[in-house]
């Protein structure tokens, strides 16, 4: 058993879970962007309403742009998490 306090270990495991969740979401978003990028121009795209089984027709290019922005935000958050971990190691 390590000499760390239980609270510190809980904090580290929570950070690890957040990092893994972020990585999973980045992978999912990459797939969505790739799928939207490879659709033919005349294909229809539908977006599901949150917490519902209702889908609405959306503009493909606008949705692709939104998905790319979301991917960029996720990557930025992941990079910030990596940088903060590196900063702690240097201390």
C-alpha positions, 0 to 999 in steps of 0.5 A, a space after each residue: 500500500 502506498 503512503 498516499 492519503 485515501 483522498 488523494 488516491 480518490 482524486 487521482 482515480 476521478 481524474 483518470 476516469 475523466 481523462 478516459 471519458 474525454 478520450 472516449 468522447 474524442 474518438 466518438 467525435 472523430 468518427 462522427 466527423 469522418 462519417 459526415 465528411 464522407 457523405 455524398 452532398 445529397 444525403 440527408 442528415 438527422 439529429 436526435 433530440 436529447 433524451 428522446 427518440 425524435 429526430 430532426 432533419 439538419 443541414 449537413 455542412 452546418 452539422 459537420 462544422 458544429 461537430 468539428 468545433 466540438 472535436 476541437 474543444 474536446 482536444 483542447 480540454 484533453 491537452 489542458 489536462 495533459 499539460 496540468 499533469 505535466 506541470 504537477 510532475 515538474 513540481 
